[in-house]
Amino acid sequence: MAQKKQIKYGDAVAEIESILNKIENEELDVDELTTKVKRVSELLSICKEKLHYTEEEVEKILKDIETE
């Protein structure tokens, strides 16, 4: 789980795009495909967590601004 917190959102998106490119261009063999699909799933989960956290933080900031 520590690894999840270390990767930046932009890096995760770039890695997802890279993997998807390889899949679309049929550059992965069957053995690699399973591993890469699992990695994309992990990265998507990381991105979702980061987006959810960011949304909550922005909502808090906006709420604070409204109460001032």
CHARMM internal coordinates of N, CA and C (Angstrom, degrees):
IC EDIT
DIST 1 N 1 CA 1.4531
DIST 1 CA 1 C 1.5222
ANGL 1 N 1 CA 1 C 111.06
DIST 1 C 2 N 1.3108
ANGL 1 CA 1 C 2 N 118.37
DIHE 1 N 1 CA 1 C 2 N -28.26
DIST 2 N 2 CA 1.4607
ANGL 1 C 2 N 2 CA 121.43
DIHE 1 CA 1 C 2 N 2 CA 179.36
DIST 2 CA 2 C 1.5196
ANGL 2 N 2 CA 2 C 111.06
DIHE 1 C 2 N 2 CA 2 C -60.84
DIST 2 C 3 N 1.3133
ANGL 2 CA 2 C 3 N 116.22
DIHE 2 N 2 CA 2 C 3 N -34.06
DIST 3 N 3 CA 1.4513
ANGL 2 C 3 N 3 CA 120.02
DIHE 2 CA 2 C 3 N 3 CA 179.95
DIST 3 CA 3 C 1.5270
ANGL 3 N 3 CA 3 C 110.71
DIHE 2 C 3 N 3 CA 3 C -64.37
DIST 3 C 4 N 1.3229
ANGL 3 CA 3 C 4 N 117.28
DIHE 3 N 3 CA 3 C 4 N -33.87
DIST 4 N 4 CA 1.4549
ANGL 3 C 4 N 4 CA 121.37
DIHE 3 CA 3 C 4 N 4 CA 179.71
DIST 4 CA 4 C 1.5245
ANGL 4 N 4 CA 4 C 111.46
DIHE 3 C 4 N 4 CA 4 C -58.17
DIST 4 C 5 N 1.3222
ANGL 4 CA 4 C 5 N 116.56
DIHE 4 N 4 CA 4 C 5 N -40.56
DIST 5 N 5 CA 1.4619
ANGL 4 C 5 N 5 CA 120.73
DIHE 4 CA 4 C 5 N 5 CA -175.72
DIST 5 CA 5 C 1.5317
ANGL 5 N 5 CA 5 C 112.08
DIHE 4 C 5 N 5 CA 5 C -75.95
DIST 5 C 6 N 1.3202
ANGL 5 CA 5 C 6 N 117.44
DIHE 5 N 5 CA 5 C 6 N -21.43
DIST 6 N 6 CA 1.4547
ANGL 5 C 6 N 6 CA 120.25
DIHE 5 CA 5 C 6 N 6 CA -174.40
DIST 6 CA 6 C 1.5250
ANGL 6 N 6 CA 6 C 113.50
DIHE 5 C 6 N 6 CA 6 C -82.75
DIST 6 C 7 N 1.3190
ANGL 6 CA 6 C 7 N 118.24
DIHE 6 N 6 CA 6 C 7 N -29.65
DIST 7 N 7 CA 1.4530
ANGL 6 C 7 N 7 CA 119.99
DIHE 6 CA 6 C 7 N 7 CA -177.13
DIST 7 CA 7 C 1.5246
ANGL 7 N 7 CA 7 C 110.07
DIHE 6 C 7 N 7 CA 7 C -78.17
DIST 7 C 8 N 1.3077
ANGL 7 CA 7 C 8 N 115.66
DIHE 7 N 7 CA 7 C 8 N 136.78
DIST 8 N 8 CA 1.4572
ANGL 7 C 8 N 8 CA 120.34
DIHE 7 CA 7 C 8 N 8 CA 178.86
DIST 8 CA 8 C 1.5211
ANGL 8 N 8 CA 8 C 109.56
DIHE 7 C 8 N 8 CA 8 C -82.26
DIST 8 C 9 N 1.3191
ANGL 8 CA 8 C 9 N 115.46
DIHE 8 N 8 CA 8 C 9 N 154.23
DIST 9 N 9 CA 1.4604
ANGL 8 C 9 N 9 CA 121.63
DIHE 8 CA 8 C 9 N 9 CA -178.27
DIST 9 CA 9 C 1.5307
ANGL 9 N 9 CA 9 C 110.76
DIHE 8 C 9 N 9 CA 9 C -56.13
DIST 9 C 10 N 1.3143
ANGL 9 CA 9 C 10 N 116.57
DIHE 9 N 9 CA 9 C 10 N -48.74
DIST 10 N 10 CA 1.4657
ANGL 9 C 10 N 10 CA 120.80
DIHE 9 CA 9 C 10 N 10 CA -178.87
DIST 10 CA 10 C 1.5179
ANGL 10 N 10 CA 10 C 112.39
DIHE 9 C 10 N 10 CA 10 C -61.41
DIST 10 C 11 N 1.3276
ANGL 10 CA 10 C 11 N 116.45
DIHE 10 N 10 CA 10 C 11 N -37.77
DIST 11 N 11 CA 1.4681
ANGL 10 C 11 N 11 CA 120.55
DIHE 10 CA 10 C 11 N 11 CA 178.08
DIST 11 CA 11 C 1.5248
ANGL 11 N 11 CA 11 C 110.81
DIHE 10 C 11 N 11 CA 11 C -67.29
DIST 11 C 12 N 1.3340
ANGL 11 CA 11 C 12 N 116.11
DIHE 11 N 11 CA 11 C 12 N -39.19
DIST 12 N 12 CA 1.4689
ANGL 11 C 12 N 12 CA 120.41
DIHE 11 CA 11 C 12 N 12 CA 178.72
DIST 12 CA 12 C 1.5235
ANGL 12 N 12 CA 12 C 110.36
DIHE 11 C 12 N 12 CA 12 C -64.22
DIST 12 C 13 N 1.3229
ANGL 12 CA 12 C 13 N 116.41
DIHE 12 N 12 CA 12 C 13 N -44.28
DIST 13 N 13 CA 1.4675
ANGL 12 C 13 N 13 CA 120.63
DIHE 12 CA 12 C 13 N 13 CA 179.11
DIST 13 CA 13 C 1.5294
ANGL 13 N 13 CA 13 C 110.46
DIHE 12 C 13 N 13 CA 13 C -63.04
DIST 13 C 14 N 1.3203
ANGL 13 CA 13 C 14 N 116.58
DIHE 13 N 13 CA 13 C 14 N -42.82
DIST 14 N 14 CA 1.4667
ANGL 13 C 14 N 14 CA 120.50
DIHE 13 CA 13 C 14 N 14 CA 179.44
DIST 14 CA 14 C 1.5286
ANGL 14 N 14 CA 14 C 110.94
DIHE 13 C 14 N 14 CA 14 C -62.10
DIST 14 C 15 N 1.3280
ANGL 14 CA 14 C 15 N 116.65
DIHE 14 N 14 CA 14 C 15 N -40.54
DIST 15 N 15 CA 1.4638
ANGL 14 C 15 N 15 CA 119.88
DIHE 14 CA 14 C 15 N 15 CA 179.32
DIST 15 CA 15 C 1.5265
ANGL 15 N 15 CA 15 C 110.72
DIHE 14 C 15 N 15 CA 15 C -67.50
DIST 15 C 16 N 1.3250
ANGL 15 CA 15 C 16 N 116.81
DIHE 15 N 15 CA 15 C 16 N -40.43
DIST 16 N 16 CA 1.4661
ANGL 15 C 16 N 16 CA 120.55
DIHE 15 CA 15 C 16 N 16 CA 176.67
DIST 16 CA 16 C 1.5273
ANGL 16 N 16 CA 16 C 109.81
DIHE 15 C 16 N 16 CA 16 C -59.38
DIST 16 C 17 N 1.3303
ANGL 16 CA 16 C 17 N 116.12
DIHE 16 N 16 CA 16 C 17 N -47.65
DIST 17 N 17 CA 1.4707
ANGL 16 C 17 N 17 CA 120.28
DIHE 16 CA 16 C 17 N 17 CA -179.63
DIST 17 CA 17 C 1.5225
ANGL 17 N 17 CA 17 C 111.60
DIHE 16 C 17 N 17 CA 17 C -60.88
DIST 17 C 18 N 1.3119
ANGL 17 CA 17 C 18 N 116.49
DIHE 17 N 17 CA 17 C 18 N -40.20
DIST 18 N 18 CA 1.4548
ANGL 17 C 18 N 18 CA 120.89
DIHE 17 CA 17 C 18 N 18 CA 179.34
DIST 18 CA 18 C 1.5282
ANGL 18 N 18 CA 18 C 111.35
DIHE 17 C 18 N 18 CA 18 C -63.13
DIST 18 C 19 N 1.3212
ANGL 18 CA 18 C 19 N 115.70
DIHE 18 N 18 CA 18 C 19 N -45.37
DIST 19 N 19 CA 1.4619
ANGL 18 C 19 N 19 CA 120.05
DIHE 18 CA 18 C 19 N 19 CA 179.67
DIST 19 CA 19 C 1.5268
ANGL 19 N 19 CA 19 C 110.47
DIHE 18 C 19 N 19 CA 19 C -64.73
DIST 19 C 20 N 1.3291
ANGL 19 CA 19 C 20 N 116.40
DIHE 19 N 19 CA 19 C 20 N -44.44
DIST 20 N 20 CA 1.4659
ANGL 19 C 20 N 20 CA 119.68
DIHE 19 CA 19 C 20 N 20 CA 179.36
DIST 20 CA 20 C 1.5180
ANGL 20 N 20 CA 20 C 111.70
DIHE 19 C 20 N 20 CA 20 C -61.72
DIST 20 C 21 N 1.3228
ANGL 20 CA 20 C 21 N 116.13
DIHE 20 N 20 CA 20 C 21 N -38.60
DIST 21 N 21 CA 1.4680
ANGL 20 C 21 N 21 CA 120.67
DIHE 20 CA 20 C 21 N 21 CA 176.43
DIST 21 CA 21 C 1.5198
ANGL 21 N 21 CA 21 C 110.91
DIHE 20 C 21 N 21 CA 21 C -58.88
DIST 21 C 22 N 1.3226
ANGL 21 CA 21 C 22 N 116.02
DIHE 21 N 21 CA 21 C 22 N -45.99
DIST 22 N 22 CA 1.4607
ANGL 21 C 22 N 22 CA 120.64
DIHE 21 CA 21 C 22 N 22 CA -179.86
DIST 22 CA 22 C 1.5272
ANGL 22 N 22 CA 22 C 111.09
DIHE 21 C 22 N 22 CA 22 C -63.61
DIST 22 C 23 N 1.3291
ANGL 22 CA 22 C 23 N 116.33
DIHE 22 N 22 CA 22 C 23 N -39.06
DIST 23 N 23 CA 1.4652
ANGL 22 C 23 N 23 CA 119.88
DIHE 22 CA 22 C 23 N 23 CA 178.53
DIST 23 CA 23 C 1.5273
ANGL 23 N 23 CA 23 C 109.91
DIHE 22 C 23 N 23 CA 23 C -65.57
DIST 23 C 24 N 1.3306
ANGL 23 CA 23 C 24 N 116.25
DIHE 23 N 23 CA 23 C 24 N -46.66
DIST 24 N 24 CA 1.4649
ANGL 23 C 24 N 24 CA 120.53
DIHE 23 CA 23 C 24 N 24 CA -179.23
DIST 24 CA 24 C 1.5258
ANGL 24 N 24 CA 24 C 112.21
DIHE 23 C 24 N 24 CA 24 C -62.46
DIST 24 C 25 N 1.3200
ANGL 24 CA 24 C 25 N 116.27
DIHE 24 N 24 CA 24 C 25 N -34.97
DIST 25 N 25 CA 1.4688
ANGL 24 C 25 N 25 CA 120.93
DIHE 24 CA 24 C 25 N 25 CA -178.75
DIST 25 CA 25 C 1.5272
ANGL 25 N 25 CA 25 C 112.73
DIHE 24 C 25 N 25 CA 25 C -90.70
DIST 25 C 26 N 1.3322
ANGL 25 CA 25 C 26 N 114.98
DIHE 25 N 25 CA 25 C 26 N 7.84
DIST 26 N 26 CA 1.4629
ANGL 25 C 26 N 26 CA 121.84
DIHE 25 CA 25 C 26 N 26 CA 178.76
DIST 26 CA 26 C 1.5320
ANGL 26 N 26 CA 26 C 112.22
DIHE 25 C 26 N 26 CA 26 C 54.07
DIST 26 C 27 N 1.3313
ANGL 26 CA 26 C 27 N 115.76
DIHE 26 N 26 CA 26 C 27 N 41.86
DIST 27 N 27 CA 1.4586
ANGL 26 C 27 N 27 CA 121.83
DIHE 26 CA 26 C 27 N 27 CA -179.76
DIST 27 CA 27 C 1.5321
ANGL 27 N 27 CA 27 C 112.32
DIHE 26 C 27 N 27 CA 27 C -91.98
DIST 27 C 28 N 1.3241
ANGL 27 CA 27 C 28 N 117.16
DIHE 27 N 27 CA 27 C 28 N -4.22
DIST 28 N 28 CA 1.4577
ANGL 27 C 28 N 28 CA 121.13
DIHE 27 CA 27 C 28 N 28 CA -178.99
DIST 28 CA 28 C 1.5249
ANGL 28 N 28 CA 28 C 109.40
DIHE 27 C 28 N 28 CA 28 C -107.32
DIST 28 C 29 N 1.3340
ANGL 28 CA 28 C 29 N 115.07
DIHE 28 N 28 CA 28 C 29 N 139.50
DIST 29 N 29 CA 1.4609
ANGL 28 C 29 N 29 CA 116.91
DIHE 28 CA 28 C 29 N 29 CA 173.63
DIST 29 CA 29 C 1.5264
ANGL 29 N 29 CA 29 C 108.37
DIHE 28 C 29 N 29 CA 29 C -85.28
DIST 29 C 30 N 1.3050
ANGL 29 CA 29 C 30 N 116.46
DIHE 29 N 29 CA 29 C 30 N 172.14
DIST 30 N 30 CA 1.4610
ANGL 29 C 30 N 30 CA 121.86
DIHE 29 CA 29 C 30 N 30 CA -175.18
DIST 30 CA 30 C 1.5256
ANGL 30 N 30 CA 30 C 111.57
DIHE 29 C 30 N 30 CA 30 C -58.87
DIST 30 C 31 N 1.3193
ANGL 30 CA 30 C 31 N 118.10
DIHE 30 N 30 CA 30 C 31 N -38.79
DIST 31 N 31 CA 1.4656
ANGL 30 C 31 N 31 CA 121.07
DIHE 30 CA 30 C 31 N 31 CA -179.65
DIST 31 CA 31 C 1.5211
ANGL 31 N 31 CA 31 C 111.96
DIHE 30 C 31 N 31 CA 31 C -63.68
DIST 31 C 32 N 1.3046
ANGL 31 CA 31 C 32 N 116.85
DIHE 31 N 31 CA 31 C 32 N -38.42
DIST 32 N 32 CA 1.4686
ANGL 31 C 32 N 32 CA 120.81
DIHE 31 CA 31 C 32 N 32 CA 179.91
DIST 32 CA 32 C 1.5210
ANGL 32 N 32 CA 32 C 111.89
DIHE 31 C 32 N 32 CA 32 C -76.46
DIST 32 C 33 N 1.3055
ANGL 32 CA 32 C 33 N 116.47
DIHE 32 N 32 CA 32 C 33 N -29.74
DIST 33 N 33 CA 1.4617
ANGL 32 C 33 N 33 CA 121.54
DIHE 32 CA 32 C 33 N 33 CA -173.91
DIST 33 CA 33 C 1.5252
ANGL 33 N 33 CA 33 C 112.13
DIHE 32 C 33 N 33 CA 33 C -57.20
DIST 33 C 34 N 1.3094
ANGL 33 CA 33 C 34 N 117.52
DIHE 33 N 33 CA 33 C 34 N -47.95
DIST 34 N 34 CA 1.4590
ANGL 33 C 34 N 34 CA 120.81
DIHE 33 CA 33 C 34 N 34 CA -179.72
DIST 34 CA 34 C 1.5198
ANGL 34 N 34 CA 34 C 111.16
DIHE 33 C 34 N 34 CA 34 C -59.94
DIST 34 C 35 N 1.3171
ANGL 34 CA 34 C 35 N 116.50
DIHE 34 N 34 CA 34 C 35 N -46.30
DIST 35 N 35 CA 1.4620
ANGL 34 C 35 N 35 CA 121.11
DIHE 34 CA 34 C 35 N 35 CA 179.85
DIST 35 CA 35 C 1.5236
ANGL 35 N 35 CA 35 C 111.09
DIHE 34 C 35 N 35 CA 35 C -61.29
DIST 35 C 36 N 1.3159
ANGL 35 CA 35 C 36 N 116.72
DIHE 35 N 35 CA 35 C 36 N -43.83
DIST 36 N 36 CA 1.4657
ANGL 35 C 36 N 36 CA 120.63
DIHE 35 CA 35 C 36 N 36 CA -177.81
DIST 36 CA 36 C 1.5275
ANGL 36 N 36 CA 36 C 111.47
DIHE 35 C 36 N 36 CA 36 C -69.22
DIST 36 C 37 N 1.3258
ANGL 36 CA 36 C 37 N 117.63
DIHE 36 N 36 CA 36 C 37 N -37.83
DIST 37 N 37 CA 1.4601
ANGL 36 C 37 N 37 CA 120.06
DIHE 36 CA 36 C 37 N 37 CA 178.22
DIST 37 CA 37 C 1.5280
ANGL 37 N 37 CA 37 C 109.84
DIHE 36 C 37 N 37 CA 37 C -65.10
DIST 37 C 38 N 1.3240
ANGL 37 CA 37 C 38 N 117.57
DIHE 37 N 37 CA 37 C 38 N -40.08
DIST 38 N 38 CA 1.4693
ANGL 37 C 38 N 38 CA 120.88
DIHE 37 CA 37 C 38 N 38 CA 175.88
DIST 38 CA 38 C 1.5207
ANGL 38 N 38 CA 38 C 110.27
DIHE 37 C 38 N 38 CA 38 C -61.58
DIST 38 C 39 N 1.3269
ANGL 38 CA 38 C 39 N 116.84
DIHE 38 N 38 CA 38 C 39 N -41.87
DIST 39 N 39 CA 1.4705
ANGL 38 C 39 N 39 CA 120.87
DIHE 38 CA 38 C 39 N 39 CA 179.90
DIST 39 CA 39 C 1.5232
ANGL 39 N 39 CA 39 C 110.62
DIHE 38 C 39 N 39 CA 39 C -63.36
DIST 39 C 40 N 1.3240
ANGL 39 CA 39 C 40 N 117.16
DIHE 39 N 39 CA 39 C 40 N -42.45
DIST 40 N 40 CA 1.4666
ANGL 39 C 40 N 40 CA 120.50
DIHE 39 CA 39 C 40 N 40 CA 178.03
DIST 40 CA 40 C 1.5263
ANGL 40 N 40 CA 40 C 109.56
DIHE 39 C 40 N 40 CA 40 C -60.83
DIST 40 C 41 N 1.3173
ANGL 40 CA 40 C 41 N 117.03
DIHE 40 N 40 CA 40 C 41 N -41.24
DIST 41 N 41 CA 1.4633
ANGL 40 C 41 N 41 CA 121.01
DIHE 40 CA 40 C 41 N 41 CA 178.41
DIST 41 CA 41 C 1.5272
ANGL 41 N 41 CA 41 C 110.54
DIHE 40 C 41 N 41 CA 41 C -60.45
DIST 41 C 42 N 1.3312
ANGL 41 CA 41 C 42 N 117.13
DIHE 41 N 41 CA 41 C 42 N -44.39
DIST 42 N 42 CA 1.4676
ANGL 41 C 42 N 42 CA 121.22
DIHE 41 CA 41 C 42 N 42 CA 177.55
DIST 42 CA 42 C 1.5278
ANGL 42 N 42 CA 42 C 111.10
DIHE 41 C 42 N 42 CA 42 C -61.74
DIST 42 C 43 N 1.3149
ANGL 42 CA 42 C 43 N 115.70
DIHE 42 N 42 CA 42 C 43 N -44.63
DIST 43 N 43 CA 1.4661
ANGL 42 C 43 N 43 CA 120.26
DIHE 42 CA 42 C 43 N 43 CA -178.59
DIST 43 CA 43 C 1.5263
ANGL 43 N 43 CA 43 C 111.22
DIHE 42 C 43 N 43 CA 43 C -64.99
DIST 43 C 44 N 1.3222
ANGL 43 CA 43 C 44 N 116.78
DIHE 43 N 43 CA 43 C 44 N -39.85
DIST 44 N 44 CA 1.4625
ANGL 43 C 44 N 44 CA 119.90
DIHE 43 CA 43 C 44 N 44 CA 177.79
DIST 44 CA 44 C 1.5234
ANGL 44 N 44 CA 44 C 110.81
DIHE 43 C 44 N 44 CA 44 C -62.90
DIST 44 C 45 N 1.3157
ANGL 44 CA 44 C 45 N 116.42
DIHE 44 N 44 CA 44 C 45 N -38.36
DIST 45 N 45 CA 1.4588
ANGL 44 C 45 N 45 CA 120.89
DIHE 44 CA 44 C 45 N 45 CA 177.43
DIST 45 CA 45 C 1.5287
ANGL 45 N 45 CA 45 C 110.52
DIHE 44 C 45 N 45 CA 45 C -63.44
DIST 45 C 46 N 1.3158
ANGL 45 CA 45 C 46 N 116.19
DIHE 45 N 45 CA 45 C 46 N -43.05
DIST 46 N 46 CA 1.4655
ANGL 45 C 46 N 46 CA 121.24
DIHE 45 CA 45 C 46 N 46 CA 177.91
DIST 46 CA 46 C 1.5248
ANGL 46 N 46 CA 46 C 110.28
DIHE 45 C 46 N 46 CA 46 C -60.73
DIST 46 C 47 N 1.3216
ANGL 46 CA 46 C 47 N 116.50
DIHE 46 N 46 CA 46 C 47 N -46.73
DIST 47 N 47 CA 1.4702
ANGL 46 C 47 N 47 CA 120.85
DIHE 46 CA 46 C 47 N 47 CA -179.53
DIST 47 CA 47 C 1.5269
ANGL 47 N 47 CA 47 C 110.64
DIHE 46 C 47 N 47 CA 47 C -62.17
DIST 47 C 48 N 1.3142
ANGL 47 CA 47 C 48 N 116.32
DIHE 47 N 47 CA 47 C 48 N -42.57
DIST 48 N 48 CA 1.4626
ANGL 47 C 48 N 48 CA 120.63
DIHE 47 CA 47 C 48 N 48 CA 179.50
DIST 48 CA 48 C 1.5220
ANGL 48 N 48 CA 48 C 110.60
DIHE 47 C 48 N 48 CA 48 C -61.02
DIST 48 C 49 N 1.3337
ANGL 48 CA 48 C 49 N 117.07
DIHE 48 N 48 CA 48 C 49 N -44.51
DIST 49 N 49 CA 1.4681
ANGL 48 C 49 N 49 CA 120.98
DIHE 48 CA 48 C 49 N 49 CA 178.33
DIST 49 CA 49 C 1.5194
ANGL 49 N 49 CA 49 C 111.09
DIHE 48 C 49 N 49 CA 49 C -61.22
DIST 49 C 50 N 1.3233
ANGL 49 CA 49 C 50 N 116.39
DIHE 49 N 49 CA 49 C 50 N -44.33
DIST 50 N 50 CA 1.4630
ANGL 49 C 50 N 50 CA 120.15
DIHE 49 CA 49 C 50 N 50 CA -178.46
DIST 50 CA 50 C 1.5318
ANGL 50 N 50 CA 50 C 111.22
DIHE 49 C 50 N 50 CA 50 C -65.99
DIST 50 C 51 N 1.3239
ANGL 50 CA 50 C 51 N 116.81
DIHE 50 N 50 CA 50 C 51 N -39.98
DIST 51 N 51 CA 1.4602
ANGL 50 C 51 N 51 CA 120.42
DIHE 50 CA 50 C 51 N 51 CA 178.68
DIST 51 CA 51 C 1.5296
ANGL 51 N 51 CA 51 C 110.65
DIHE 50 C 51 N 51 CA 51 C -66.29
DIST 51 C 52 N 1.3114
ANGL 51 CA 51 C 52 N 116.46
DIHE 51 N 51 CA 51 C 52 N -41.43
DIST 52 N 52 CA 1.4667
ANGL 51 C 52 N 52 CA 120.40
DIHE 51 CA 51 C 52 N 52 CA 178.94
DIST 52 CA 52 C 1.5353
ANGL 52 N 52 CA 52 C 110.48
DIHE 51 C 52 N 52 CA 52 C -63.10
DIST 52 C 53 N 1.3246
ANGL 52 CA 52 C 53 N 116.48
DIHE 52 N 52 CA 52 C 53 N -45.35
DIST 53 N 53 CA 1.4598
ANGL 52 C 53 N 53 CA 120.98
DIHE 52 CA 52 C 53 N 53 CA 178.54
DIST 53 CA 53 C 1.5355
ANGL 53 N 53 CA 53 C 110.64
DIHE 52 C 53 N 53 CA 53 C -60.69
DIST 53 C 54 N 1.3232
ANGL 53 CA 53 C 54 N 116.22
DIHE 53 N 53 CA 53 C 54 N -45.52
DIST 54 N 54 CA 1.4624
ANGL 53 C 54 N 54 CA 121.12
DIHE 53 CA 53 C 54 N 54 CA -179.06
DIST 54 CA 54 C 1.5200
ANGL 54 N 54 CA 54 C 110.66
DIHE 53 C 54 N 54 CA 54 C -62.85
DIST 54 C 55 N 1.3326
ANGL 54 CA 54 C 55 N 116.45
DIHE 54 N 54 CA 54 C 55 N -42.14
DIST 55 N 55 CA 1.4635
ANGL 54 C 55 N 55 CA 120.51
DIHE 54 CA 54 C 55 N 55 CA 178.32
DIST 55 CA 55 C 1.5261
ANGL 55 N 55 CA 55 C 110.96
DIHE 54 C 55 N 55 CA 55 C -59.69
DIST 55 C 56 N 1.3277
ANGL 55 CA 55 C 56 N 116.74
DIHE 55 N 55 CA 55 C 56 N -44.25
DIST 56 N 56 CA 1.4619
ANGL 55 C 56 N 56 CA 120.63
DIHE 55 CA 55 C 56 N 56 CA 178.86
DIST 56 CA 56 C 1.5258
ANGL 56 N 56 CA 56 C 111.38
DIHE 55 C 56 N 56 CA 56 C -62.43
DIST 56 C 57 N 1.3145
ANGL 56 CA 56 C 57 N 116.38
DIHE 56 N 56 CA 56 C 57 N -42.74
DIST 57 N 57 CA 1.4641
ANGL 56 C 57 N 57 CA 120.40
DIHE 56 CA 56 C 57 N 57 CA -179.57
DIST 57 CA 57 C 1.5256
ANGL 57 N 57 CA 57 C 111.34
DIHE 56 C 57 N 57 CA 57 C -65.10
DIST 57 C 58 N 1.3125
ANGL 57 CA 57 C 58 N 117.44
DIHE 57 N 57 CA 57 C 58 N -41.83
DIST 58 N 58 CA 1.4684
ANGL 57 C 58 N 58 CA 121.31
DIHE 57 CA 57 C 58 N 58 CA 178.99
DIST 58 CA 58 C 1.5275
ANGL 58 N 58 CA 58 C 109.82
DIHE 57 C 58 N 58 CA 58 C -64.36
DIST 58 C 59 N 1.3282
ANGL 58 CA 58 C 59 N 116.55
DIHE 58 N 58 CA 58 C 59 N -41.91
DIST 59 N 59 CA 1.4654
ANGL 58 C 59 N 59 CA 119.83
DIHE 58 CA 58 C 59 N 59 CA 178.14
DIST 59 CA 59 C 1.5242
ANGL 59 N 59 CA 59 C 111.02
DIHE 58 C 59 N 59 CA 59 C -61.32
DIST 59 C 60 N 1.3271
ANGL 59 CA 59 C 60 N 118.10
DIHE 59 N 59 CA 59 C 60 N -40.74
DIST 60 N 60 CA 1.4668
ANGL 59 C 60 N 60 CA 121.92
DIHE 59 CA 59 C 60 N 60 CA 177.61
DIST 60 CA 60 C 1.5182
ANGL 60 N 60 CA 60 C 110.78
DIHE 59 C 60 N 60 CA 60 C -62.16
DIST 60 C 61 N 1.3229
ANGL 60 CA 60 C 61 N 115.79
DIHE 60 N 60 CA 60 C 61 N -44.45
DIST 61 N 61 CA 1.4726
ANGL 60 C 61 N 61 CA 120.25
DIHE 60 CA 60 C 61 N 61 CA -179.64
DIST 61 CA 61 C 1.5221
ANGL 61 N 61 CA 61 C 110.48
DIHE 60 C 61 N 61 CA 61 C -62.50
DIST 61 C 62 N 1.3318
ANGL 61 CA 61 C 62 N 116.36
DIHE 61 N 61 CA 61 C 62 N -45.37
DIST 62 N 62 CA 1.4568
ANGL 61 C 62 N 62 CA 120.39
DIHE 61 CA 61 C 62 N 62 CA -179.96
DIST 62 CA 62 C 1.5400
ANGL 62 N 62 CA 62 C 111.45
DIHE 61 C 62 N 62 CA 62 C -63.92
DIST 62 C 63 N 1.3160
ANGL 62 CA 62 C 63 N 115.55
DIHE 62 N 62 CA 62 C 63 N -37.45
DIST 63 N 63 CA 1.4675
ANGL 62 C 63 N 63 CA 119.87
DIHE 62 CA 62 C 63 N 63 CA 178.22
DIST 63 CA 63 C 1.5295
ANGL 63 N 63 CA 63 C 109.89
DIHE 62 C 63 N 63 CA 63 C -65.06
DIST 63 C 64 N 1.3356
ANGL 63 CA 63 C 64 N 116.57
DIHE 63 N 63 CA 63 C 64 N -41.46
DIST 64 N 64 CA 1.4598
ANGL 63 C 64 N 64 CA 121.30
DIHE 63 CA 63 C 64 N 64 CA 178.13
DIST 64 CA 64 C 1.5230
ANGL 64 N 64 CA 64 C 111.23
DIHE 63 C 64 N 64 CA 64 C -63.06
DIST 64 C 65 N 1.3169
ANGL 64 CA 64 C 65 N 116.47
DIHE 64 N 64 CA 64 C 65 N -38.80
DIST 65 N 65 CA 1.4648
ANGL 64 C 65 N 65 CA 120.71
DIHE 64 CA 64 C 65 N 65 CA 179.27
DIST 65 CA 65 C 1.5327
ANGL 65 N 65 CA 65 C 110.11
DIHE 64 C 65 N 65 CA 65 C -65.15
DIST 65 C 66 N 1.3277
ANGL 65 CA 65 C 66 N 116.57
DIHE 65 N 65 CA 65 C 66 N -40.94
DIST 66 N 66 CA 1.4667
ANGL 65 C 66 N 66 CA 120.93
DIHE 65 CA 65 C 66 N 66 CA -178.73
DIST 66 CA 66 C 1.5288
ANGL 66 N 66 CA 66 C 112.17
DIHE 65 C 66 N 66 CA 66 C -65.73
DIST 66 C 67 N 1.3254
ANGL 66 CA 66 C 67 N 116.85
DIHE 66 N 66 CA 66 C 67 N -31.82
DIST 67 N 67 CA 1.4654
ANGL 66 C 67 N 67 CA 119.92
DIHE 66 CA 66 C 67 N 67 CA -176.84
DIST 67 CA 67 C 1.5229
ANGL 67 N 67 CA 67 C 112.57
DIHE 66 C 67 N 67 CA 67 C -84.58
DIST 67 C 68 N 1.2990
ANGL 67 CA 67 C 68 N 117.29
DIHE 67 N 67 CA 67 C 68 N -9.74
DIST 68 N 68 CA 1.4788
ANGL 67 C 68 N 68 CA 119.52
DIHE 67 CA 67 C 68 N 68 CA 179.97
DIST 68 CA 68 C 1.4977
ANGL 68 N 68 CA 68 C 112.25
DIHE 67 C 68 N 68 CA 68 C -77.69
END
COOR INIT
IC SEED 1 N 1 CA 1 C
IC BUILD
